[in-house]
Amino acid sequence: MNHKHRKTLHALFAHPVSANISSRSIESVLKELGGEIEQRHGGRLGIHLNGHFAEFSHDTHSLQPAHVRKMRKFIEDAGIDPERDYPL
């Protein structure tokens, strides 16, 4: 995982919740983590990661804080800890 992906992953877990994370960056990080992303109906994305599945709305620009929190929870549930697995 390159440095840009690591910074994006750590930005997801930053406090306070960032509202300046692009959806394209998140998609790239998820693919780098081994996730499979599929386009779903209604402009949604289905994400499979480490045996877990979640569906998210596909924001065209930055993720809203509520979506950041949901994405953070999904990544944690998939067993990924940025500090442990991908330190900066």
C-alpha positions as CSV (number, residue, x, y, z in Angstrom):
1,M,0.0,0.0,0.0
2,N,1.5,3.3,-1.0
3,H,1.8,6.4,1.2
4,K,-1.2,8.1,-0.3
5,H,-3.5,5.1,0.4
6,R,-2.2,5.0,4.0
7,K,-2.9,8.7,4.5
8,T,-6.5,8.2,3.2
9,L,-7.0,5.1,5.5
10,H,-5.8,7.0,8.5
11,A,-7.9,10.0,7.6
12,L,-11.0,7.8,7.8
13,F,-10.1,7.0,11.4
14,A,-9.1,10.5,12.4
15,H,-10.9,12.4,15.2
16,P,-12.9,14.6,14.6
17,V,-14.5,12.9,11.6
18,S,-13.1,14.4,8.4
19,A,-15.6,15.6,5.8
20,N,-12.9,16.1,3.2
21,I,-12.2,12.5,2.0
22,S,-13.0,11.8,-1.7
23,S,-15.0,8.8,-2.6
24,R,-12.5,7.9,-5.3
25,S,-9.7,7.7,-2.8
26,I,-11.8,5.4,-0.5
27,E,-12.5,3.1,-3.5
28,S,-8.8,3.0,-4.3
29,V,-7.9,2.1,-0.7
30,L,-10.6,-0.6,-0.5
31,K,-9.3,-2.2,-3.7
32,E,-5.8,-2.0,-2.3
33,L,-7.0,-3.8,0.9
34,G,-8.4,-6.6,-1.3
35,G,-12.0,-5.4,-1.5
36,E,-14.2,-6.0,-4.4
37,I,-16.4,-3.2,-5.4
38,E,-19.5,-3.5,-7.6
39,Q,-22.0,-0.9,-8.9
40,R,-25.5,-1.5,-7.5
41,H,-28.8,0.0,-8.5
42,G,-29.7,3.5,-7.3
43,G,-26.1,4.8,-7.5
44,R,-24.9,2.6,-4.7
45,L,-21.7,0.6,-4.3
46,G,-21.5,-2.9,-2.9
47,I,-18.3,-3.7,-1.2
48,H,-16.9,-7.2,-0.2
49,L,-13.9,-7.1,2.1
50,N,-12.6,-10.1,4.2
51,G,-15.9,-11.9,4.1
52,H,-17.9,-8.9,5.0
53,F,-20.3,-7.0,2.8
54,A,-21.7,-3.5,3.0
55,E,-23.6,-1.2,0.7
56,F,-22.8,2.5,0.5
57,S,-24.2,5.4,-1.5
58,H,-21.8,6.6,-4.1
59,D,-21.0,10.2,-3.3
60,T,-19.6,12.1,-6.2
61,H,-17.3,14.3,-4.2
62,S,-16.4,14.1,-0.5
63,L,-17.9,11.6,1.9
64,Q,-20.4,13.0,4.4
65,P,-19.3,12.5,8.1
66,A,-22.1,9.9,8.6
67,H,-20.7,7.9,5.7
68,V,-17.2,8.2,7.0
69,R,-18.3,6.7,10.3
70,K,-20.2,3.9,8.5
71,M,-17.1,3.2,6.4
72,R,-14.9,3.2,9.5
73,K,-17.1,0.7,11.2
74,F,-17.2,-1.6,8.1
75,I,-13.4,-1.6,7.9
76,E,-13.0,-2.3,11.6
77,D,-15.5,-5.2,11.3
78,A,-13.5,-6.6,8.4
79,G,-10.5,-6.9,10.8
80,I,-8.4,-4.0,9.6
81,D,-6.7,-1.7,12.1
82,P,-4.8,1.1,10.3
83,E,-2.4,1.7,13.2
84,R,-1.5,-1.9,13.5
85,D,-1.6,-3.1,9.9
86,Y,-0.6,0.1,8.0
87,P,1.3,2.5,10.1
88,L,2.3,5.9,8.6
